[in-house]
């Protein structure tokens, strides 16, 4: 990347900042849940077309857009944003609060979209001026918040054809604006859905010996199966099975015919994740074997860990240091949250960084909460970082 390109990039992003912040606020005020992002897709496509670009609308929702030339022997760098919102009430108190009851951008995907849009528009300007030497692909992905997620839809449509690496940022309200969190290797966890259903003929609580007691057996599943996983899988893998819902019966003196436990299975190591499904099934069957109940285990493999490539992470760190200074790039902690950006990394090298969105000295918020507030200065920072990675 030439010094002229670096200097011009900073000028262009600064000139675009108000515009992309306005787009973020528009998306925040009009959130759409997974695979319903019709308006969101249209807004982003319209802005890209206005810049002279030719976005490609994907089947359903979402879009991609190429910026800059195809270079023989060199693939494009992809910049990915997710665009769906969550089914939560927006109580952020902002002037641009959600106008859609029960739907909110509570995970910062509106910020992600604005960051990639800003980077793309800036790179397009540089391409017009002959300062972009390689090709870039913008990916605005739907349906990150559900399983199976929108990354599968996007990959099936060939969006990584001709791409050699991919990068993304994710809002991080635990970090101050002006900080970028990076890590080589797993930065997020595999995340699967688990449903265990037990059934029997049911009966009276005075005669538990005459039927399979699904409530008691379910209690054994809830307490013993996580312990079995912790002994059958390498503890360094960070395996974690946590139950989120338990349903069985509605009377004090009746043993119900069915009982259900629902939870998530998370793991930081892809090899342990690949084994976890069979270990889970075996553990449930063995734990309930003495209790004369029928068992059904539904295990939906959601996403693998986001496993950051060392070379691409180094590129993100270099870009972050150039934008924020050396002290602005920090080692981030691992998270047991899931991110379907991981599926792209099974195809090409890539990395995700955490973008600080907290206002220093102010309240710390959390994602997936309706009161999430982000410091919008993070948008221009994220755009500059991603654009610098793309420039090489």
N, C-alpha and C positions, 0 to 999 in steps of 0.2 A: 504494500500500500504506500503510495507516494505521500510526501508531506502535504502536497497540494490537495490530495483527496481527503486526508485527515482534517485539514483546516476547513475545507469546504463542507465536509460532513457536519461538523459542529455548527457552522453557520446555518445550514439548511434545516437541521433538526430544530434549532432555536426558532427559526422562522415558521416552522410547522407546528410548534408546540401548542399554541392556542387552538389550532384547528383539530388536532388529534385529541386533545382534552375534551373539546366540544363533542367529538364523536363518542368518546367514552361516556360522557354524561347522557348522551342520547340513548346509547345502548343500555345504560343503567336504568334509565326511565322506562324503557320498553323491553324488559327481559323476556326471554323465551326458553322454555325447558327443552330437554334433550329431544332431538329430531323434530323440533317444532320451530327451529331458528330461521323462519322464512324472512321476516322483516330484517333481522340481523344480517343475514346473507345479502339481502338487497342493498342495505345501507353501505356495507363494505364494498360490494361490487360497484356501486354507483360512484363512490369516491375514487376507486382505482381507475375506473373508466375516465373520470374527469381529469386524471393525471396522464391520460394517453396510453394507459395500459389495457391489456385484454384479459381480464379474469376469466377463468373457466369455472362455471357452476358445476358442482358435483350432483350426482343423483341424490334426490332428497333435499338435503341442506348442506351448507358449507361450500367453500370454494378454494381454488388455488390460483396463483398468478405468478408468471415468470417475469423477472426483471433482469435486464442486461443480456449480453450475448451468450450464445452457446460457444464454448471454447473447445476445439478438438482435443481429445485426450484428457479433459478435465471435467469432472461432474460439478453440478450446482451445489451450493450450500442452501439448505432448506431452513426457513424460520417458521416455527409452528406456534400457533395460538389456538386455544379452545374457546368456544363462543357460547356455550349453553349456560343457563342459569339454574337455580335450585328452587324447589317448591317450598319456599319459606316466605313469611311476611317480611317486607323491608321496613325496618324501623331505624334506619341510619340517621334520620333527621336532616338529610341533605335537601337542598332546593330541587334536586333532580331525583327525588325518591321515586321508586317504582310506581308506575301507573297501573300495573297489573296486579290485582289482589292475589296474594298467596304465591307470588313469584318474585325472586330477588337475585341479583348478582352478588351472592354472599360468599363466593369463592374467588372473586377477582377476575373472572374470565372477561369482563368488560375491559379491565386494565390490560390483560394479555392481548386482546384484539387490538386495542389502541397502540400498544407497544409495537406489535408486528406491522400494523398499518403505518405507523410513523417511520419505522425503519425502511419499509418498502417504498414509501413516497420519497424519502430522502435518497435512497439508492437509485430510484428512477430519475431523480433530478441529476444525480451524478452521472448516470448513464447518458443522459442527454448532452452533458458537457464533456463526454469522452473520458470520464474519470473512473468508470467502473470496468474493470478488466476481466471480470468473471461473472458467470450467471448465478442468479439467486432465485429461489422459489419460495413464495409465501404460501403457507398452508393455514387456512382458517377451518378448524375441525369441529364438527358438531359432536354432541352427545358424549362428552368425557365423563359425565357424572353418573352414568348408568353402566350396568354390566349385561351383556357384552357392550363395550363402548364404541364410539364412533371411529376410533382408529382403525378398526377392522374394515368399516365401510370405505374409508379413505384409501387404505392400502390396496383394497380390492380393485380400486379404480386407477391404479398405477401411478399414484402421485409421487412415488419415490423413483420412478424411472428417470435415469440420468442424474440422480442425486448421489453425492459422495459422502455427505455428512449432514447432520441436522442438529439444531440448537433451539432452546426455548428458555423462558424464564417463568417463574411462578411467584405470585405475590407472597410475601412473608411479613406479616404484621409483628413478628417478634424481632425483626431487624429494623433499625432506623433507616429512613430514606437516606440515600447516599452510601449504603452498604450493599454488597453483593456476596451472597453465600454460595460457596462451591465445595465440591467433594468429589474425589475420584472413587469409582466403584459404586456400590448401592447407595443411593440417596433416599429412595423410597422403598417401600415393601411390596412384595406380592400381596394381593388382596383377593380373596375368594369368598363366596357365599356358601354357607352350610346350613342345611335343614335336616334335622333328624326327627323322623316320625315313628312313634311306637304305637302299636295297637294290640288289643286283646278283646275278649268278649265283654269285659266290664263286669261289675258286680257290686255287692254290698260291702261297705267297709268293715262289717263284722265278720266277713268270710273271705279275707284276702287270699287264703290258701286254695280257693276254688276258682280263681281267675288269675290272669296275668296282671299284676299291679303296675300299670303304666306310669303312675305318678312316682312311685318309689324307684322304678327302673330309670325313669327320666332323671331323677335326682342323681343316680349313679353316673349317668352319662355326663351330666353337667359338671360334676366334680372330678370324675376319674379320667375322662378322655383327654382333657388338656394336660393332665399329669403324664399320661401315657405318651403323648406326642413329645413332651419334654424329655422323655427317656429314650424314645425310639429315633429321634432326629437330633443331629448335632446341635448342642445348645448354642454354639456360635452363630447358628443360622438365624437366631432371633425369632423362632417360631412362636406364634401366639394365637390361641383359640379363645375367643371371648364371646359369650352368649349375650344377645341383645333382647331376646324375647322368649318367653316360656308360656305355653298355653296348654291347660289340661283341666277339664272338669269345671263344674260350677255349683256343686253341692257338698256339704260337709260329710255326708254319709253315703256317698256313691263313688265307687271307683270308675272313672270314665273309661270309655272304650278306646280313646285315642289321646295322645299327648305329643306335643311338638316343641322342639327347641330350635331357635334360629340364631345364627351368629356369623362371625367372620373369622376366617383363617388367614393369618398374615405371616410372612416369612421374608427375611432379607437376602437369602441365598437361593439362587435359581435351582441349584441341584437338589437342595432339600425340598424346595417347592414342588419339583417334579415327582418326588417320592411321597409327599405329604398326603395326597389323596388316598392312596392305597393303605397307608398307615392309619389314617383316620377311619376308613371303612372297617379295617380289621379290629381296631380298638373298640369301636362302637359295638360290633357284633360280639366280641369277646366279653365286654362289660355287661351286656344285657343277657348273655346266654343263660344264666341261672334263673331268670325271672319269667320264663314262659310267655314272652311277648314277641310279636312280629316286628321287624325293624326295616325301615327304609331310610337310606341316606342319600340326600340330594346334594351334590357338591358341584358348584358352578365355578370353574376356573376363570377368575376375573382378569387380572393383569399380573405380569411378572414384575420383579423389581426394576426400577429405573437404574440401570447399571452404567454410570457415566464413564465414557472412554477417556483414558488419560490424556491423549493428545488433544482431543476436542475440549476437554476441561481446561487444559493449559491455554488454549486459544481464548476461551471465555475469561479466564483469569487475566490474561494479558490485556484483553479489551477492557475489562473492568478496571484494571490498574491505570490504563491510559485515561479513562473517563473520570475515575474517582480518586486516583492516587493509590499507592501501595496499601495504605491502611484501610482503604475502602473495601478490599477483598478479604473476606474472612472464611474460615473453615466452618461449614454448617453441620449441624447434627443430622444423623439419620432419622428418618421418620417411618413409622409403621403405616402411614397413609398410603393409599394406592393412587397411581397415575397412569393412564393408558398411553402416555408418551412412551412408556416402556416398549410397546409393540414396535414402534419405529426402530428402536435400538436393536431389535432382533434382526433387522434388515441392513442397516447401515450404522457406522459409528456416530455417536452423538453425545450430547450432554445437556442437562438442565441445571440452571442456577436459580437460587432464591433471591428475589428482588425485594430489598427492604422498602416497606411502605408505611412504617410508623413515623409519626412526627416526634422528633426528639423532645423528651420531657412531658409528653402528653400520654393519655391513656393508651394502654396496649389492648388491641382488639384481637379477635380470633376469627379464622375463616369458618365457614358453614354456620355463621351466626348472623341473624338479620340486622344486627346493629353495626356490622363491619363498616369502618371508615378507613380510607386509604389516603395517604399524602400524594396528591396528584403530580408532584414533582418527580415521582418515580417513573412516570410514563416517558418523559424525555430521556431520562437516564437509561431505562431499558432499551429504548429505541437506538440510542447511541451505541450501547454495548453490542446489541445484536448486529447492527449495521457494520461496526468495526470488525466483528468476527467474519461477516460476509465479505468484507473488503480484503481480508487475508493479511 
